[in-house]
């Protein structure tokens, strides 16, 4: 099978980081993915002069930039509705966010915005492979990509090097990794200043599942940070993440991988995420956390956005409202696939996440009465 190379995220990495990761992974690039790896190095090499020029002309500006408004962080696990939520926030003309340009080309977007936009537009697919959500340079993504372009501290480096997925998962919480934590905090603060400079001082809204592990670290940097925790039925989360990880790893990886090992990492990471969230939630200042149930949000997104703005004391909702409403109207006709969950999904969720199912207020599924394999019913099948 032909291996796609154009979507390899290492193309936006610094050369220093690529070779750091190569060394960290014992130079293990599987033959099947050799040209994908070389494509990443080749594009990174071509962009090197631009990175240098951007640093020369913008380093002082970034250093002088002050973050006057602590960020808003959208937290919750992958496939829980974080993309829908950040896209609504992205319609607010008074706030900034990480677009695909800042996510995939974080090293040149400030110095060469038009060129970065063009490169990303040429590189990304028309829709995300896991859910068919439209992808454009302006659509929101995660700063996890941005940080991962400079440093090893990104779960997406585990998608590129899946044999070490557990290692990159350790950087979710940085437990026992104090030196790495200090370096990550320094890089994160620097990137936030860079993004703030790009958005001319506007408040930044981030969405990143790994931020759910890092609440206490983010509060150390931004004491008045605000958090929106969106959650979804854990059975749907696991079913969707099995597909999501397989789809995205297949696009980014330079190594062969074992799906069962990745599935176990999903189970472990989700459980650790809620362990961290439960431990750190109380540290969030009163009035700076809103929790949203995905199944309710998709029914009445505008009501929930108004509540989020009100409860977090965010200004500008009325100005942003027509832009958010237009996007919500676009989504109103979307019909997701329906899933009949099988034992292969229900059993591991009950075993590893049963307490989280209870905590979030969902009903436990009975694996004994379920089919062995899950079934997907598309809207076309019902028509």
C-alpha positions as semicolon CSV with decimal commas, in nm:
position;residue;x (nm);y (nm);z (nm)
1;X;0,000;0,000;0,000
2;X;0,117;0,352;-0,079
3;X;0,216;0,546;0,232
4;X;0,088;0,903;0,237
5;X;0,369;1,147;0,320
6;X;0,213;1,491;0,274
7;X;0,037;1,496;0,611
8;X;0,341;1,401;0,821
9;X;0,345;1,647;1,114
10;X;0,723;1,633;1,152
11;X;0,742;1,854;0,841
12;X;0,659;2,144;1,074
13;X;0,911;2,041;1,341
14;X;1,249;2,194;1,399
15;X;1,539;1,981;1,273
16;X;1,679;1,977;1,624
17;X;1,359;1,825;1,757
18;X;1,337;1,565;1,480
19;X;1,686;1,439;1,557
20;X;1,614;1,453;1,931
21;X;1,314;1,226;1,875
22;X;1,508;1,002;1,638
23;X;1,775;0,953;1,904
24;X;1,513;0,905;2,178
25;X;1,357;0,627;1,971
26;X;1,682;0,446;1,897
27;X;1,681;0,545;1,526
28;X;1,397;0,299;1,469
29;X;1,224;0,405;1,148
30;X;1,054;0,111;0,978
31;X;1,134;0,058;0,610
32;X;0,771;0,104;0,505
33;X;0,775;0,460;0,640
34;X;1,126;0,564;0,539
35;X;1,014;0,813;0,273
36;X;0,755;0,962;0,507
37;X;1,033;1,026;0,758
38;X;1,255;1,173;0,487
39;X;0,971;1,397;0,372
40;X;0,945;1,534;0,726
41;X;1,317;1,603;0,740
42;X;1,321;1,750;0,389
43;X;1,042;2,002;0,450
44;X;1,186;2,091;0,789
45;X;1,524;2,154;0,623
46;X;1,367;2,380;0,359
47;X;1,187;2,578;0,630
48;X;1,500;2,618;0,845
49;X;1,604;2,957;0,698
50;X;1,251;3,090;0,756
51;X;1,260;2,974;1,118
52;X;1,587;3,155;1,167
53;X;1,458;3,473;1,006
54;X;1,139;3,463;1,212
55;X;1,342;3,426;1,530
56;X;1,565;3,722;1,432
57;X;1,273;3,952;1,357
58;X;1,016;3,842;1,619
59;X;1,209;3,718;1,926
60;X;1,216;4,066;2,079
61;X;0,847;4,121;2,010
62;X;0,757;3,790;2,176
63;X;0,977;3,865;2,476
64;X;0,807;4,203;2,526
65;X;0,455;4,066;2,491
66;X;0,258;4,051;2,814
67;X;-0,031;3,811;2,860
68;X;-0,286;4,049;3,014
69;X;-0,571;3,797;3,012
70;X;-0,510;3,447;3,147
71;X;-0,626;3,186;2,893
72;X;-0,942;2,980;2,880
73;X;-0,873;2,606;2,865
74;X;-1,120;2,359;2,713
75;X;-1,049;2,025;2,877
76;X;-1,185;1,672;2,844
77;X;-1,070;1,362;2,660
78;X;-1,034;1,316;2,285
79;X;-1,365;1,272;2,101
80;X;-1,568;1,432;2,383
81;X;-1,679;1,740;2,189
82;X;-1,378;1,965;2,247
83;X;-1,355;2,047;1,875
84;X;-1,718;2,160;1,853
85;X;-1,669;2,374;2,164
86;X;-1,344;2,542;2,050
87;X;-1,493;2,605;1,705
88;X;-1,776;2,797;1,871
89;X;-1,519;2,999;2,069
90;X;-1,320;3,061;1,751
91;X;-1,612;3,261;1,613
92;X;-1,560;3,523;1,885
93;X;-1,375;3,814;1,718
94;X;-1,237;3,925;2,055
95;X;-1,047;3,603;2,128
96;X;-0,760;3,408;1,981
97;X;-0,708;3,035;1,936
98;X;-0,465;2,787;1,780
99;X;-0,561;2,741;1,415
100;X;-0,417;2,469;1,194
101;X;-0,158;2,724;1,080
102;X;-0,030;2,788;1,433
103;X;-0,065;2,419;1,517
104;X;0,124;2,267;1,226
105;X;0,366;2,551;1,148
106;X;0,423;2,713;1,487
107;X;0,782;2,800;1,397
108;X;0,704;3,047;1,115
109;X;0,342;3,166;1,146
110;X;0,429;3,496;1,313
111;X;0,702;3,597;1,070
112;X;0,552;3,456;0,749
113;X;0,175;3,429;0,804
114;X;0,071;3,418;0,437
115;X;0,329;3,159;0,342
116;X;0,243;2,946;0,646
117;X;-0,125;2,965;0,553
118;X;-0,050;2,855;0,196
119;X;0,169;2,562;0,304
120;X;-0,092;2,433;0,548
121;X;-0,369;2,476;0,291
122;X;-0,169;2,264;0,046
123;X;-0,089;1,995;0,304
124;X;-0,403;1,918;0,505
125;X;-0,688;1,699;0,378
126;X;-1,033;1,845;0,311
127;X;-1,173;1,665;0,616
128;X;-1,041;1,494;0,926
129;X;-1,014;1,117;0,868
130;X;-1,174;1,016;1,198
131;X;-1,500;1,214;1,178
132;X;-1,518;1,393;0,842
133;X;-1,505;1,737;1,008
134;X;-1,396;2,000;0,756
135;X;-1,032;2,103;0,773
136;X;-0,913;2,446;0,659
137;X;-0,609;2,649;0,769
138;X;-0,840;2,858;0,990
139;X;-1,004;2,568;1,175
140;X;-0,897;2,523;1,540
141;X;-0,656;2,260;1,661
142;X;-0,448;2,191;1,973
143;X;-0,136;2,364;2,100
144;X;-0,012;2,011;2,170
145;X;0,094;2,006;1,805
146;X;0,267;2,343;1,844
147;X;0,468;2,242;2,150
148;X;0,550;1,908;1,988
149;X;0,715;2,086;1,696
150;X;0,978;2,227;1,934
151;X;0,997;1,968;2,212
152;X;0,948;1,599;2,286
153;X;0,663;1,689;2,524
154;X;0,361;1,603;2,313
155;X;0,135;1,301;2,302
156;X;0,135;1,338;1,923
157;X;0,498;1,234;1,919
158;X;0,357;0,902;2,036
159;X;0,147;0,895;1,718
160;X;0,468;0,938;1,515
161;X;0,667;0,693;1,728
162;X;0,397;0,449;1,853
163;X;0,644;0,194;1,985
164;X;0,711;0,456;2,254
165;X;0,350;0,564;2,303
166;X;0,370;0,494;2,677
167;X;0,675;0,719;2,709
168;X;0,502;1,015;2,546
169;X;0,195;0,947;2,760
170;X;0,411;1,021;3,066
171;X;0,437;1,381;2,947
172;X;0,060;1,419;2,988
173;X;0,094;1,470;3,364
174;X;0,475;1,498;3,405
175;X;0,452;1,293;3,725
176;X;0,807;1,231;3,849
177;X;0,952;1,438;3,561
178;X;1,031;1,767;3,731
179;X;1,309;1,873;3,494
180;X;1,092;1,801;3,191
181;X;0,803;1,986;3,352
182;X;1,011;2,301;3,397
183;X;1,118;2,291;3,033
184;X;0,762;2,234;2,914
185;X;0,631;2,525;3,124
186;X;0,894;2,754;2,980
187;X;0,806;2,653;2,624
188;X;0,431;2,678;2,689
189;X;0,461;3,027;2,838
190;X;0,675;3,136;2,542
191;X;0,426;2,998;2,288
192;X;0,137;3,170;2,468
193;X;0,320;3,501;2,438
194;X;0,383;3,432;2,070
195;X;0,017;3,353;2,008
196;X;-0,090;3,657;2,210
197;X;0,139;3,876;1,999
198;X;-0,017;3,733;1,683
199;X;-0,367;3,811;1,813
200;X;-0,264;4,159;1,931
201;X;-0,325;4,096;2,301
202;X;-0,657;3,915;2,281
203;X;-0,741;3,644;2,535
204;X;-0,640;3,299;2,409
205;X;-0,875;3,001;2,420
206;X;-0,695;2,666;2,415
207;X;-0,847;2,323;2,366
208;X;-0,627;2,032;2,457
209;X;-0,722;1,703;2,624
210;X;-0,378;1,682;2,788
211;X;-0,448;2,009;2,972
212;X;-0,688;1,802;3,185
213;X;-0,382;1,629;3,334
214;X;-0,201;1,960;3,394
215;X;-0,449;2,186;3,572
216;X;-0,222;2,259;3,867
217;X;0,074;2,338;3,640
218;X;-0,137;2,572;3,426
219;X;-0,265;2,750;3,737
220;X;0,091;2,805;3,853
221;X;0,149;3,000;3,531
222;X;-0,198;3,152;3,496
223;X;-0,367;3,183;3,838
224;X;-0,690;3,323;3,694
225;X;-0,717;3,070;3,410
226;X;-1,068;2,953;3,331
227;X;-1,164;2,596;3,245
228;X;-1,449;2,438;3,049
229;X;-1,468;2,064;3,113
230;X;-1,673;1,881;2,850
231;X;-1,746;1,512;2,901
232;X;-1,922;1,237;2,711
233;X;-2,046;0,882;2,763
234;X;-1,725;0,681;2,830
235;X;-1,844;0,388;2,616
236;X;-1,873;0,622;2,317
237;X;-1,537;0,776;2,411
238;X;-1,358;0,443;2,402
239;X;-1,526;0,325;2,082
240;X;-1,444;0,652;1,907
241;X;-1,087;0,668;2,038
242;X;-1,001;0,319;1,915
243;X;-1,083;0,437;1,564
244;X;-0,935;0,785;1,614
245;X;-0,597;0,660;1,732
246;X;-0,575;0,400;1,455
247;X;-0,668;0,655;1,186
248;X;-0,431;0,929;1,306
249;X;-0,137;0,700;1,382
250;X;-0,164;0,561;1,029
251;X;-0,118;0,917;0,893
252;X;0,170;1,026;1,120
253;X;0,364;0,713;1,212
254;X;0,714;0,617;1,100
255;X;0,691;0,283;1,279
256;X;0,470;-0,025;1,272
257;X;0,245;-0,049;1,575
258;X;0,028;-0,295;1,768
259;X;-0,334;-0,172;1,794
260;X;-0,396;-0,371;2,113
261;X;-0,108;-0,192;2,286
262;X;-0,247;0,146;2,180
263;X;-0,595;0,047;2,300
264;X;-0,451;-0,033;2,642
265;X;-0,281;0,308;2,646
266;X;-0,618;0,470;2,573
267;X;-0,767;0,289;2,872
268;X;-0,476;0,383;3,097
269;X;-0,457;0,747;2,986
270;X;-0,828;0,817;3,027
271;X;-0,825;0,666;3,376
272;X;-0,516;0,870;3,470
273;X;-0,672;1,184;3,326
274;X;-0,971;1,162;3,558
275;X;-0,746;1,074;3,849
276;X;-0,555;1,397;3,783
277;X;-0,874;1,595;3,727
278;X;-1,029;1,474;4,052
279;X;-0,710;1,556;4,244
280;X;-0,662;1,903;4,095
281;X;-1,017;2,026;4,036
282;X;-1,040;2,186;4,381
283;X;-0,740;2,409;4,301
284;X;-0,936;2,596;4,034
285;X;-1,059;2,927;4,181
286;X;-1,430;2,939;4,252
287;X;-1,623;3,051;3,947
288;X;-1,348;2,956;3,702
289;X;-1,477;2,610;3,605
290;X;-1,782;2,516;3,399
291;X;-1,873;2,155;3,327
292;X;-2,070;2,062;3,016
293;X;-2,227;1,732;2,916
294;X;-2,165;1,668;2,546
295;X;-2,503;1,508;2,484
296;X;-2,674;1,822;2,616
297;X;-2,437;2,064;2,442
298;X;-2,508;1,934;2,092
299;X;-2,883;1,978;2,147
300;X;-2,865;2,343;2,257
301;X;-2,515;2,476;2,182
302;X;-2,609;2,845;2,198
303;X;-2,772;2,813;2,539
304;X;-2,461;2,641;2,668
305;X;-2,226;2,900;2,518
306;X;-2,425;3,178;2,683
307;X;-2,404;2,995;3,016
308;X;-2,029;2,942;2,976
309;X;-1,970;3,310;2,908
310;X;-2,192;3,414;3,198
311;X;-2,056;3,167;3,455
312;X;-1,692;3,237;3,363
313;X;-1,757;3,611;3,347
314;X;-1,633;3,635;2,988
315;X;-1,720;3,948;2,798
316;X;-1,832;3,980;2,437
317;X;-2,100;3,713;2,401
318;X;-2,354;3,939;2,232
319;X;-2,098;4,046;1,972
320;X;-1,993;3,688;1,907
321;X;-2,347;3,546;1,915
322;X;-2,441;3,585;1,545
323;X;-2,116;3,421;1,432
324;X;-2,163;3,133;1,675
325;X;-2,527;3,097;1,573
326;X;-2,432;3,072;1,206
327;X;-2,192;2,788;1,283
328;X;-2,444;2,612;1,509
329;X;-2,700;2,632;1,228
330;X;-2,453;2,468;0,991
331;X;-2,415;2,178;1,235
332;X;-2,788;2,137;1,295
333;X;-2,835;1,906;0,997
334;X;-2,544;1,681;1,085
335;X;-2,652;1,324;1,158
336;X;-2,388;1,114;1,332
337;X;-2,360;0,740;1,297
338;X;-2,539;0,533;1,558
339;X;-2,349;0,264;1,742
340;X;-2,466;-0,063;1,891
341;X;-2,187;-0,135;2,136
342;X;-2,036;-0,483;2,149
343;X;-1,864;-0,670;2,429
344;X;-1,519;-0,574;2,296
345;X;-1,603;-0,214;2,386
346;X;-1,823;-0,263;2,691
347;X;-1,600;-0,511;2,877
348;X;-1,281;-0,301;2,894
349;X;-1,480;0,013;2,981
350;X;-1,656;-0,164;3,267
351;X;-1,325;-0,303;3,390
352;X;-1,109;0,010;3,365
353;X;-1,355;0,301;3,364
354;X;-1,658;0,176;3,557
355;X;-1,598;0,426;3,838
356;X;-1,575;0,709;3,584
357;X;-1,902;0,600;3,421
358;X;-2,059;0,633;3,766
359;X;-1,886;0,964;3,844
360;X;-2,008;1,127;3,523
361;X;-2,365;1,005;3,577
362;X;-2,397;0,753;3,295
363;X;-2,553;0,408;3,315
364;X;-2,329;0,102;3,303
365;X;-2,381;-0,120;3,000
366;X;-2,447;-0,494;3,037
367;X;-2,185;-0,681;2,840
368;X;-2,365;-1,016;2,878
369;X;-2,656;-0,909;2,658
370;X;-2,442;-0,726;2,401
371;X;-2,321;-0,867;2,068
372;X;-1,954;-0,960;2,043
373;X;-1,873;-0,690;1,786
374;X;-2,001;-0,335;1,777
375;X;-2,230;-0,235;1,491
376;X;-2,245;0,099;1,312
377;X;-2,569;0,228;1,163
378;X;-2,520;0,516;0,921
379;X;-2,793;0,772;0,838
380;X;-2,806;0,622;0,488
381;X;-2,891;0,280;0,634
382;X;-3,187;0,427;0,820
383;X;-3,328;0,617;0,523
